[in-house]
Amino acid sequence: MSLPKYRILVNGLYLRGWDDSETAGHSGHMGWQPRAVEMSKMLMTRLKDQAKIVEGNIELRSQFNRIYDRVRYAGFDLKRLEIERVTVE
């Protein structure tokens, strides 16, 4: 059995990945983190075929948490979040 696959749309654009060379802000420093952690910038695209394919529900939650952190800590203006299941044709 294979893992389910998804694409994520944020404000009408597909999530392409994360740019570790550029920061979008700093996370909170509660809990396990003794200090704030720099957050990578989201890379977006209009092209469906360039979208990041997220494999499995655990990875989907991880990607969602990364987006949520940008909303909570970096002031990202989230208007719409869509998750689309990728089907094999």
CYANA upper distance limits for C-alpha pairs under 8 A (distance plus 0.5 A):
  3 LEU  CA     55 GLU  CA      6.56
  3 LEU  CA     56 GLY  CA      5.44
  3 LEU  CA     57 ASN  CA      8.39
  4 PRO  CA     55 GLU  CA      6.45
  4 PRO  CA     56 GLY  CA      5.64
  4 PRO  CA     57 ASN  CA      7.62
  4 PRO  CA     85 ARG  CA      7.93
  4 PRO  CA     86 VAL  CA      8.09
  5 LYS  CA     53 ILE  CA      6.87
  5 LYS  CA     54 VAL  CA      6.00
  5 LYS  CA     55 GLU  CA      5.04
  5 LYS  CA     56 GLY  CA      6.53
  5 LYS  CA     85 ARG  CA      6.43
  5 LYS  CA     86 VAL  CA      5.74
  5 LYS  CA     87 THR  CA      8.04
  6 TYR  CA     53 ILE  CA      6.21
  6 TYR  CA     54 VAL  CA      5.55
  6 TYR  CA     55 GLU  CA      7.04
  6 TYR  CA     56 GLY  CA      8.45
  6 TYR  CA     60 LEU  CA      7.98
  6 TYR  CA     83 ILE  CA      7.04
  6 TYR  CA     84 GLU  CA      5.97
  6 TYR  CA     85 ARG  CA      4.93
  6 TYR  CA     86 VAL  CA      5.61
  7 ARG  CA     14 TYR  CA      7.65
  7 ARG  CA     15 LEU  CA      7.89
  7 ARG  CA     51 ALA  CA      7.01
  7 ARG  CA     52 LYS  CA      6.80
  7 ARG  CA     53 ILE  CA      5.93
  7 ARG  CA     54 VAL  CA      6.74
  7 ARG  CA     83 ILE  CA      6.37
  7 ARG  CA     84 GLU  CA      5.75
  7 ARG  CA     85 ARG  CA      6.98
  7 ARG  CA     86 VAL  CA      7.26
  8 ILE  CA     14 TYR  CA      6.29
  8 ILE  CA     15 LEU  CA      6.15
  8 ILE  CA     51 ALA  CA      8.29
  8 ILE  CA     52 LYS  CA      8.19
  8 ILE  CA     81 LEU  CA      7.89
  8 ILE  CA     82 GLU  CA      6.33
  8 ILE  CA     83 ILE  CA      5.17
  8 ILE  CA     84 GLU  CA      6.85
  9 LEU  CA     13 LEU  CA      5.65
  9 LEU  CA     14 TYR  CA      4.85
  9 LEU  CA     15 LEU  CA      6.46
  9 LEU  CA     80 ARG  CA      8.40
  9 LEU  CA     81 LEU  CA      6.31
  9 LEU  CA     82 GLU  CA      5.46
  9 LEU  CA     83 ILE  CA      6.79
  9 LEU  CA     84 GLU  CA      8.37
 10 VAL  CA     14 TYR  CA      6.75
 10 VAL  CA     15 LEU  CA      7.25
 10 VAL  CA     78 LEU  CA      7.78
 10 VAL  CA     79 LYS  CA      8.32
 10 VAL  CA     80 ARG  CA      6.42
 10 VAL  CA     81 LEU  CA      5.34
 10 VAL  CA     82 GLU  CA      7.05
 11 ASN  CA     78 LEU  CA      7.04
 11 ASN  CA     79 LYS  CA      6.13
 11 ASN  CA     80 ARG  CA      5.24
 11 ASN  CA     81 LEU  CA      6.77
 12 GLY  CA     46 ARG  CA      8.40
 12 GLY  CA     80 ARG  CA      7.58
 12 GLY  CA     81 LEU  CA      8.40
 13 LEU  CA     44 MET  CA      6.45
 13 LEU  CA     45 THR  CA      6.13
 13 LEU  CA     46 ARG  CA      5.75
 14 TYR  CA     44 MET  CA      6.00
 14 TYR  CA     45 THR  CA      5.71
 14 TYR  CA     46 ARG  CA      6.50
 14 TYR  CA     47 LEU  CA      7.63
 14 TYR  CA     48 LYS  CA      7.17
 14 TYR  CA     51 ALA  CA      5.94
 14 TYR  CA     52 LYS  CA      8.19
 15 LEU  CA     42 MET  CA      7.60
 15 LEU  CA     43 LEU  CA      6.64
 15 LEU  CA     44 MET  CA      5.26
 15 LEU  CA     45 THR  CA      7.06
 15 LEU  CA     51 ALA  CA      6.14
 15 LEU  CA     52 LYS  CA      6.47
 16 ARG  CA     42 MET  CA      8.15
 16 ARG  CA     43 LEU  CA      5.71
 16 ARG  CA     44 MET  CA      5.53
 16 ARG  CA     45 THR  CA      6.62
 16 ARG  CA     50 GLN  CA      6.76
 16 ARG  CA     51 ALA  CA      5.03
 16 ARG  CA     52 LYS  CA      5.17
 17 GLY  CA     42 MET  CA      6.70
 17 GLY  CA     43 LEU  CA      5.63
 17 GLY  CA     44 MET  CA      7.67
 17 GLY  CA     51 ALA  CA      8.27
 17 GLY  CA     52 LYS  CA      6.47
 18 TRP  CA     40 SER  CA      6.44
 18 TRP  CA     41 LYS  CA      6.24
 18 TRP  CA     42 MET  CA      5.29
 18 TRP  CA     43 LEU  CA      5.91
 19 ASP  CA     23 THR  CA      8.21
 19 ASP  CA     40 SER  CA      5.96
 19 ASP  CA     41 LYS  CA      5.67
 19 ASP  CA     42 MET  CA      6.80
 19 ASP  CA     43 LEU  CA      6.91
 20 ASP  CA     39 MET  CA      8.42
 20 ASP  CA     40 SER  CA      5.38
 20 ASP  CA     41 LYS  CA      7.38
 21 SER  CA     40 SER  CA      7.74
 22 GLU  CA     40 SER  CA      6.46
 22 GLU  CA     41 LYS  CA      6.31
 23 THR  CA     38 GLU  CA      6.66
 23 THR  CA     39 MET  CA      5.87
 23 THR  CA     40 SER  CA      5.10
 23 THR  CA     41 LYS  CA      5.74
 24 ALA  CA     38 GLU  CA      8.00
 24 ALA  CA     39 MET  CA      6.07
 24 ALA  CA     40 SER  CA      6.17
 24 ALA  CA     41 LYS  CA      5.28
 24 ALA  CA     42 MET  CA      8.38
 24 ALA  CA     70 ARG  CA      7.81
 24 ALA  CA     74 ALA  CA      6.86
 25 GLY  CA     38 GLU  CA      6.40
 25 GLY  CA     39 MET  CA      5.97
 25 GLY  CA     40 SER  CA      8.20
 25 GLY  CA     70 ARG  CA      7.88
 25 GLY  CA     73 TYR  CA      7.47
 25 GLY  CA     74 ALA  CA      5.38
 26 HIS  CA     36 ALA  CA      6.22
 26 HIS  CA     37 VAL  CA      5.80
 26 HIS  CA     38 GLU  CA      4.94
 26 HIS  CA     39 MET  CA      6.06
 26 HIS  CA     73 TYR  CA      7.00
 26 HIS  CA     74 ALA  CA      7.10
 27 SER  CA     36 ALA  CA      5.79
 27 SER  CA     37 VAL  CA      5.72
 27 SER  CA     38 GLU  CA      6.86
 27 SER  CA     39 MET  CA      7.06
 27 SER  CA     69 ASP  CA      7.17
 27 SER  CA     70 ARG  CA      8.41
 27 SER  CA     73 TYR  CA      6.06
 27 SER  CA     74 ALA  CA      8.03
 28 GLY  CA     33 GLN  CA      8.49
 28 GLY  CA     35 ARG  CA      8.09
 28 GLY  CA     36 ALA  CA      5.85
 28 GLY  CA     37 VAL  CA      7.79
 28 GLY  CA     73 TYR  CA      7.17
 29 HIS  CA     33 GLN  CA      5.60
 29 HIS  CA     34 PRO  CA      6.24
 29 HIS  CA     35 ARG  CA      5.27
 29 HIS  CA     36 ALA  CA      5.16
 29 HIS  CA     37 VAL  CA      7.87
 30 MET  CA     34 PRO  CA      7.45
 30 MET  CA     35 ARG  CA      8.32
 33 GLN  CA     37 VAL  CA      8.28
 39 MET  CA     70 ARG  CA      8.08
 44 MET  CA     51 ALA  CA      8.38
 45 THR  CA     50 GLN  CA      7.36
 45 THR  CA     51 ALA  CA      7.35
 47 LEU  CA     51 ALA  CA      7.29
 54 VAL  CA     59 GLU  CA      6.87
 54 VAL  CA     60 LEU  CA      6.51
 55 GLU  CA     59 GLU  CA      6.73
 55 GLU  CA     60 LEU  CA      7.55
 56 GLY  CA     60 LEU  CA      6.74
 57 ASN  CA     61 ARG  CA      6.73
 58 ILE  CA     62 SER  CA      6.81
 59 GLU  CA     63 GLN  CA      6.70
 60 LEU  CA     64 PHE  CA      6.68
 61 ARG  CA     65 ASN  CA      6.57
 62 SER  CA     66 ARG  CA      6.86
 63 GLN  CA     67 ILE  CA      6.92
 64 PHE  CA     68 TYR  CA      6.59
 65 ASN  CA     69 ASP  CA      6.59
 66 ARG  CA     70 ARG  CA      7.14
 67 ILE  CA     71 VAL  CA      7.07
 68 TYR  CA     72 ARG  CA      6.62
 69 ASP  CA     73 TYR  CA      6.18
 69 ASP  CA     74 ALA  CA      7.74
 70 ARG  CA     74 ALA  CA      5.24
 70 ARG  CA     75 GLY  CA      6.89
 70 ARG  CA     76 PHE  CA      5.98
 71 VAL  CA     75 GLY  CA      5.67
 71 VAL  CA     76 PHE  CA      4.91
 71 VAL  CA     77 ASP  CA      6.94
 71 VAL  CA     78 LEU  CA      7.11
 72 ARG  CA     76 PHE  CA      8.01
